[in-house]
Amino acid sequence: MRRREFLAATAACAVQAAPSYRILDSHVHVWKKDPRYPWAKETTRPPAEDASAEMLLDLMKANNVERTVIIQVIHYRWDNSYLADVLKQYPRLFHGVARVNPEDPAAPDHLSKLVEQRFRGVRLSPSGNAAGEWINGPLMPPLWARCQSLKVPMTLLLPVSRVPDAQKLIEKHPDLTVVIDHMADSPLDKPAELEKLIALKRYPKVFVKISHTWSLSKQEFPWRDSQAQVKRLYDAFGPRRLMWGTDWPVSKSHATYAQTLAVVRDEMRFLNDEDKSWILSKTIEQVWPFPA
């Protein structure tokens, strides 16, 4: 084959191999050491390096990720100012998920104000010990009801032991979209625990992020042991209710940004192209619609 014909054939294969869907990232954090955005008083060990929106944009460009959902980082606690400014600066590229204090009776009103500032949801993080028992307290129903009336998703970072507590609230708010972060960090060495998360498959508005393959795994990339857990969730929920996410820059301690994408796009052999179009894009857009 002549060189020109070879190059043409190679280009044609590349076009054919390119995905027919855009890639979105459902889970990152951003922060910046800046006196305009002070760390919360509870933050005794602030991050040593920035993880700014501009740094994220460079990674997105390098990995063909078109849009991203940014989750308010815990270092700022309930002060969402930096993320609010990022959303103003890049309204077409990012959605934001805010944090409110779940133990503050005014949390529903705080959420309403944040939604007016372009935020598209709230994240709650009940711990598995007594400090997270507020998930069962009287302040939850008003906050969940406000989230439902605002038509924004409720995102939950919680250990798998707390999933039954969340299920009680999900049962009472069937029209509310709920996203469970990081497979509820269900430990791989206790496979029966995942059944608590799988029990949520009966609620059609519950979605699961299959992030933290790198964190849960005891192996090197591509983390085959945690892929087996993803397969169980895939069998239970189907691809239309699963979404990937990088959890950048937290993931940097275990994986590159590119690896957190490649594990789904290239390494999960049980996924076909249609599955990937949902997990890498369409499922995320069901929950957080982006402009074209």
Stockholm file with secondary structure:
# STOCKHOLM 1.0

chainA/1-292         MRRREFLAATAACAVQAAPSYRILDSHVHVWKKDPRYPWAKETTRPPAEDASAEMLLDLMKANNVERTVIIQVIHYRWDNSYLADVLKQYPRLFHGVARVNPEDPAAPDHLSKLVEQRFRGVRLSPSGNAAGEWINGPLMPPLWARCQSLKVPMTLLLPVSRVPDAQKLIEKHPDLTVVIDHMADSPLDKPAELEKLIALKRYPKVFVKISHTWSLSKQEFPWRDSQAQVKRLYDAFGPRRLMWGTDWPVSKSHATYAQTLAVVRDEMRFLNDEDKSWILSKTIEQVWPFPA
#=GR chainA/1-292 SS CCHHHHHHHHHHHHHHHSCSSCEEEEEECCBCCCTTSCCCTTCSSCCSSCBCHHHHHHHHHHTTEEEEEEECCGGGTTCCHHHHHHHHHCTTTEEEEEECCTTCTTHHHHHHHHHHTTEEEEEECCCSSGGGGGGGSTTHHHHHHHHHHHTCCEEECCCGGGHHHHHHHHHHCTTSCEEEGGGGGCCTTCGGGHHHHHGGGGSTTEEEECCCHHHHCSSSTTCHHHHHHHHHHHHHHCGGGEECCCCBTGGGGTCCHHHHHHHHHTSCTTCCHHHHHIIIIIHHHHHSCCCC
#=GC SS_cons         CCHHHHHHHHHHHHHHHSCSSCEEEEEECCBCCCTTSCCCTTCSSCCSSCBCHHHHHHHHHHTTEEEEEEECCGGGTTCCHHHHHHHHHCTTTEEEEEECCTTCTTHHHHHHHHHHTTEEEEEECCCSSGGGGGGGSTTHHHHHHHHHHHTCCEEECCCGGGHHHHHHHHHHCTTSCEEEGGGGGCCTTCGGGHHHHHGGGGSTTEEEECCCHHHHCSSSTTCHHHHHHHHHHHHHHCGGGEECCCCBTGGGGTCCHHHHHHHHHTSCTTCCHHHHHIIIIIHHHHHSCCCC
//
